[in-house]
Amino acid sequence: MFKNRNSTGHKRILTGIQNFTIFFLLLIVFSDYSLCQLKSAKPFSLNFNREVVLIGVGAVTAVTAFAVFENLKPLTNDQLDLLEPSNVNSFDRGAIGPFTEDHLCDALLYSSYLVPLSFAFFNETRSDIWEITLMYGEVLLLQSSIGGIVKGTVKRTRPFVYDEQSPIEEKKTTEARVSFFSGHTSMIAAISFFTARVSTEYIEDNTTRILIWTGAAILPAIAAFSRVNTHWHFPTDVMAGYAIGALIGYFIPEIHKTKSGINGNLSVYPSINLNKPALSLQLKF
């Protein structure tokens, strides 16, 4: 029963990865700007080599994450019997508790996906919608794929699994073994910081900028608290997730800035190896 459930979820992940990759590649090919260096008035610009590298790395990482999850097995009864709260470090131990649905964080996550869509409704950002859309897609792709690899590799047991009151059916799923790092917190942080970073390029008022960045910092913090409070994650899980998501959300727009982005000196070379296909990168300063 659990195997079929997990297999269906993995197939959905792979399908989503494929759709994301195809969409981004089409966006590159059919962009009105042809991915050339744009005029200096634009805060962000696209570069074909850079986008291919980012999307390629994201796609390869995502496929790797899928493979890792395919090999991830639920905890056995013997493994569950060996779990002791005392084995958890004292800093994280307080997060242990019974299984609880985290409706608040789920709502924050799903609603956060829509926030960057607001750029389509403002004249200043609407003219740069191709650049913003592609950058947003890269944030989602890299964040989800990196998170998948780390989760499937670390295999950290969630806090609720240590609690005797948690349902056994929830303990015996692969989801119960992917506590580090928090995907909800990380994704919300990535989207929030991405939105704030892009917005500040179009907004001159310092007060408005401060309010935007404050909101960007608070939203994932609320998500982090909710994940710990409902026993889905340990404090160190959400702290790591917050940091990783914030870095991805901030630096993807940062490397696309027209005045400081990569300006065509990034070269991409395919490495032909039947066992380990790869891309070789060369960056000239």
C-alpha positions as CSV (number, residue, x, y, z in Angstrom):
1,M,0.0,0.0,0.0
2,F,2.8,2.4,1.0
3,K,4.9,1.5,-2.0
4,N,2.2,2.3,-4.5
5,R,1.4,5.6,-2.7
6,N,5.1,6.7,-2.8
7,S,5.6,5.5,-6.4
8,T,2.6,7.6,-7.5
9,G,4.1,10.7,-5.8
10,H,7.5,10.1,-7.4
11,K,5.9,9.9,-10.9
12,R,4.1,13.2,-10.3
13,I,7.4,14.8,-9.2
14,L,9.2,13.6,-12.4
15,T,6.3,14.8,-14.6
16,G,6.5,18.2,-13.0
17,I,10.2,18.3,-13.5
18,Q,9.8,17.5,-17.2
19,N,7.1,20.1,-17.7
20,F,9.2,22.8,-15.9
21,T,12.2,22.0,-18.0
22,I,10.3,22.0,-21.3
23,F,8.6,25.3,-20.4
24,F,11.8,27.1,-19.5
25,L,13.5,25.9,-22.7
26,L,10.6,27.1,-24.8
27,L,10.7,30.4,-22.9
28,I,14.3,30.8,-23.9
29,V,13.8,30.0,-27.5
30,F,10.7,32.1,-28.1
31,S,11.5,35.1,-25.9
32,D,10.8,38.4,-27.7
33,Y,14.3,39.5,-26.7
34,S,16.1,36.5,-28.0
35,L,18.1,36.3,-24.8
36,C,20.5,39.0,-26.1
37,Q,22.1,41.5,-23.7
38,L,19.3,44.0,-23.1
39,K,19.5,47.7,-22.9
40,S,21.0,49.2,-19.8
41,A,17.6,50.6,-18.6
42,K,16.4,47.1,-17.8
43,P,17.4,46.0,-14.3
44,F,17.6,42.3,-15.3
45,S,18.8,40.6,-18.5
46,L,19.0,37.1,-19.8
47,N,22.0,35.3,-21.3
48,F,21.6,32.1,-23.2
49,N,24.6,30.3,-21.8
50,R,23.8,31.2,-18.2
51,E,20.1,30.2,-18.5
52,V,21.1,26.8,-20.1
53,V,23.5,26.2,-17.3
54,L,21.1,27.1,-14.5
55,I,18.2,25.1,-16.0
56,G,20.4,22.2,-16.9
57,V,21.9,22.0,-13.5
58,G,18.4,22.3,-12.0
59,A,17.0,19.5,-14.3
60,V,20.0,17.2,-13.6
61,T,19.7,17.8,-9.9
62,A,15.9,17.2,-10.0
63,V,16.3,13.9,-11.8
64,T,19.0,12.9,-9.3
65,A,16.6,13.8,-6.5
66,F,13.9,11.6,-8.1
67,A,16.3,8.7,-8.3
68,V,17.2,9.2,-4.6
69,F,13.6,9.2,-3.6
70,E,12.9,6.1,-5.6
71,N,15.4,4.2,-3.4
72,L,14.1,5.6,-0.2
73,K,12.3,3.0,1.9
74,P,9.9,3.6,4.8
75,L,11.0,2.7,8.3
76,T,10.6,-0.9,9.3
77,N,9.0,-2.0,12.6
78,D,12.4,-2.8,14.0
79,Q,13.8,0.6,13.1
80,L,10.8,2.3,14.7
81,D,11.3,0.3,17.9
82,L,14.9,1.6,18.1
83,L,13.8,5.3,17.9
84,E,14.3,7.1,21.2
85,P,13.8,10.8,21.9
86,S,16.9,10.8,24.0
87,N,18.9,10.1,20.7
88,V,17.8,13.6,19.4
89,N,20.1,16.5,20.4
90,S,18.7,18.7,23.2
91,F,18.2,21.7,21.0
92,D,15.8,19.8,18.7
93,R,14.2,17.5,21.2
94,G,11.5,19.9,22.1
95,A,9.9,19.6,18.7
96,I,8.9,15.9,19.3
97,G,5.2,15.5,19.6
98,P,2.2,13.8,18.1
99,F,1.4,13.9,14.4
100,T,-0.6,17.0,13.4
101,E,-1.8,18.3,10.0
102,D,-0.1,21.7,9.3
103,H,-2.9,23.5,7.5
104,L,-1.4,26.9,8.2
105,C,1.9,26.3,6.5
106,D,0.3,24.4,3.6
107,A,-1.9,27.5,3.0
108,L,1.2,29.8,3.2
109,L,3.1,27.7,0.7
110,Y,0.3,27.4,-1.9
111,S,-0.6,31.1,-1.7
112,S,3.1,32.1,-1.9
113,Y,3.4,30.6,-5.3
114,L,1.0,33.3,-6.6
115,V,2.7,36.3,-5.1
116,P,5.2,36.8,-8.0
117,L,2.3,36.8,-10.4
118,S,1.6,40.3,-9.1
119,F,4.5,41.5,-11.4
120,A,2.2,41.0,-14.4
121,F,-0.2,43.8,-13.1
122,F,2.3,46.6,-12.9
123,N,3.5,48.6,-16.0
124,E,7.1,48.7,-14.7
125,T,7.5,45.0,-14.3
126,R,5.1,43.9,-17.1
127,S,7.7,45.0,-19.7
128,D,10.2,42.7,-18.1
129,I,7.8,39.8,-17.6
130,W,10.0,37.3,-19.7
131,E,13.0,37.9,-17.5
132,I,11.1,37.8,-14.3
133,T,9.2,34.6,-15.3
134,L,12.3,32.8,-16.2
135,M,14.1,33.8,-13.0
136,Y,11.1,32.7,-11.0
137,G,11.1,29.3,-12.7
138,E,14.8,28.9,-12.0
139,V,14.2,29.6,-8.3
140,L,11.5,27.0,-8.1
141,L,13.5,24.4,-10.1
142,L,16.7,24.8,-8.1
143,Q,15.0,25.1,-4.7
144,S,12.8,21.9,-5.2
145,S,15.6,19.8,-6.7
146,I,18.3,20.7,-4.2
147,G,15.8,20.1,-1.4
148,G,14.9,16.8,-2.8
149,I,18.5,15.6,-3.0
150,V,19.3,16.7,0.6
151,K,16.1,15.2,2.0
152,G,16.5,11.8,0.3
153,T,20.2,11.6,1.2
154,V,20.1,12.7,4.8
155,K,17.0,10.6,5.6
156,R,16.3,12.4,8.9
157,T,13.3,11.1,10.8
158,R,10.5,13.6,11.5
159,P,9.8,14.6,15.1
160,F,6.3,13.1,15.1
161,V,7.7,9.6,14.4
162,Y,9.3,9.6,17.9
163,D,6.0,10.2,19.6
164,E,3.9,7.1,20.6
165,Q,0.6,8.8,19.9
166,S,1.3,9.3,16.2
167,P,-0.5,7.0,13.9
168,I,1.6,4.0,12.7
169,E,0.5,4.5,9.1
170,E,2.0,8.0,9.1
171,K,5.3,6.7,10.6
172,K,5.7,4.1,7.9
173,T,5.8,6.3,4.9
174,T,8.8,7.8,3.1
175,E,7.6,11.2,4.1
176,A,8.4,10.4,7.6
177,R,12.1,10.1,6.7
178,V,12.7,13.5,5.0
179,S,12.8,16.0,7.8
180,F,16.0,17.8,6.8
181,F,15.7,20.3,5.6
182,S,12.2,21.9,5.7
183,G,10.9,22.1,2.2
184,H,7.9,24.3,3.1
185,T,10.1,26.8,4.9
186,S,12.8,26.8,2.2
187,M,10.3,27.3,-0.7
188,I,8.4,30.1,1.0
189,A,11.8,31.8,1.9
190,A,12.9,31.4,-1.7
191,I,9.8,32.9,-3.2
192,S,9.6,35.7,-0.6
193,F,13.2,36.8,-1.0
194,F,12.9,36.5,-4.8
195,T,9.9,38.7,-4.8
196,A,11.5,41.3,-2.5
197,R,14.8,41.3,-4.5
198,V,13.0,41.9,-7.8
199,S,10.6,44.5,-6.4
200,T,13.4,46.6,-5.0
201,E,14.8,47.2,-8.5
202,Y,11.5,48.9,-9.5
203,I,10.7,50.7,-6.3
204,E,12.6,53.8,-5.2
205,D,10.7,54.6,-2.0
206,N,12.9,53.4,1.0
207,T,9.9,52.9,3.3
208,T,8.2,50.7,0.8
209,R,11.4,48.7,0.3
210,I,11.7,48.2,4.1
211,L,8.1,47.0,4.4
212,I,8.6,44.5,1.5
213,W,11.8,43.1,3.0
214,T,10.2,42.9,6.4
215,G,7.3,40.9,5.0
216,A,9.8,38.7,3.0
217,A,11.6,37.8,6.2
218,I,8.5,37.3,8.4
219,L,6.6,35.0,6.1
220,P,9.0,32.1,6.1
221,A,9.6,32.7,9.8
222,I,5.9,32.0,10.4
223,A,6.1,28.9,8.3
224,A,9.2,27.7,10.2
225,F,7.4,28.2,13.5
226,S,4.3,26.3,12.2
227,R,6.4,23.4,11.0
228,V,8.1,23.0,14.4
229,N,4.9,23.6,16.3
230,T,3.1,20.8,14.4
231,H,6.0,18.4,14.9
232,W,6.9,18.1,11.2
233,H,10.4,19.5,11.6
234,F,13.1,20.1,14.1
235,P,14.4,23.7,14.7
236,T,17.6,22.9,12.8
237,D,15.5,21.7,9.8
238,V,13.7,25.0,9.5
239,M,16.8,27.1,10.2
240,A,18.7,25.4,7.4
241,G,15.6,25.5,5.1
242,Y,15.2,29.2,5.7
243,A,18.8,30.0,4.9
244,I,19.0,27.9,1.7
245,G,15.7,29.2,0.4
246,A,16.6,32.8,1.1
247,L,20.0,32.4,-0.7
248,I,18.5,30.9,-3.8
249,G,15.7,33.5,-3.9
250,Y,18.1,36.4,-3.5
251,F,20.9,35.4,-5.7
252,I,19.0,34.2,-8.8
253,P,17.8,37.8,-9.5
254,E,21.2,39.1,-8.3
255,I,23.2,37.3,-11.0
256,H,20.7,38.4,-13.6
257,K,21.2,42.1,-12.9
258,T,22.2,43.9,-16.1
259,K,25.0,45.9,-14.7
260,S,26.6,43.0,-12.8
261,G,25.3,39.8,-14.4
262,I,27.4,37.3,-16.3
263,N,27.9,39.1,-19.7
264,G,28.6,36.2,-22.0
265,N,32.0,35.1,-20.6
266,L,30.4,31.9,-19.4
267,S,31.2,29.0,-21.8
268,V,29.4,25.7,-21.8
269,Y,31.0,22.5,-23.1
270,P,29.4,19.1,-23.2
271,S,31.4,16.3,-21.7
272,I,30.8,13.1,-23.7
273,N,30.9,10.1,-21.4
274,L,28.4,7.2,-21.8
275,N,28.5,6.5,-18.1
276,K,28.5,10.0,-16.7
277,P,27.2,12.7,-19.1
278,A,28.0,16.2,-17.8
279,L,28.5,19.8,-18.7
280,S,31.9,21.5,-18.3
281,L,31.8,25.2,-17.4
282,Q,34.4,27.9,-18.0
283,L,34.0,31.4,-16.4
284,K,36.3,34.2,-17.5
285,F,36.5,37.4,-15.4
